[in-house]
Amino acid sequence: MFNQPNPAPRYWKALVVTTVFLVPMALVFRAFAHMPDAVWAVLSIGAALVIAWGVHARMQNDWRASGTMAARTFDSRTTVARNVQIKER
């Protein structure tokens, strides 16, 4: 329950979201570009993988930063400064 790692975002989820938005755009642009189907498929797959990798990397960095900031806030609120003497009652 305690001290478990935070869940991290998955690459396949970023790839699915990227593909959902990239496929309609690719179909529209394919109507205007005059390239062979094999070249068009390779470029579309490559673009989806690169964009998904960028989204995934950004999500991981943001996820780690939020956890770090929460830990620093907790530490700053619960720690005692140096050379502080607490009187006993």
Secondary structure as GFF3:
##gff-version 3
##sequence-region A 1 89
A	DSSP	alpha_helix	11	32	.	.	.	ID=ss1
A	DSSP	alpha_helix	37	78	.	.	.	ID=ss2
###
